[in-house]
Amino acid sequence: MAEVVTMKIGPRKILDYDEYDPDDQPITAIGWEPGLTQEEVWSCSAGWWKLEPGRAVRCDIGIVLNPDNVVVCVAKIKGIVKREDMRMWFLGDLAGERYDPWIGKTLERNDSKNPIAYFDERAIIPPEAVTGETATLNSR
């Protein structure tokens, strides 16, 4: 059984403190706003998260959700990087065209305030089964 990790991000926020990605590149903003590309969303959403590393490393797919639980990015997870404060950063690349049908669809989550949630991959409609009428990815 594979799991999918979801990362619910808040509204776009310009950082007023120094933050860096694992490649020591500065991060100037986090969060989502309309008009961001998947690449832009992934670059500001891949970390630094409080995660259970054993569980996170088993995930092959990462789904980034905007504040309304709408899918705005899908990535293939390759691994994680740990920082000294035990926060983690997902390593990966955009998942590609196969997952484009998920973009713009809602993925219902529980009411937890935790921005990280995991799903059994069987609980999410596969991309090839998504149609124009599909509103929610977990409405099997």
Buried (B, 14 or more C-beta within 10 A) or exposed (E): EEBBBBBBBEEBEEEEEEEEBBEEEEBEBBBBEEEBEBEBBBBBBBBBBEBEEEEBBBBBBBBBBBEEBBBBBBBBBEEBBBEEEEEBBBBBEBBEEEBEBBBEBBBEBEEEEEBBBBBEEEEBBEBEEBEEEBEEBEEE
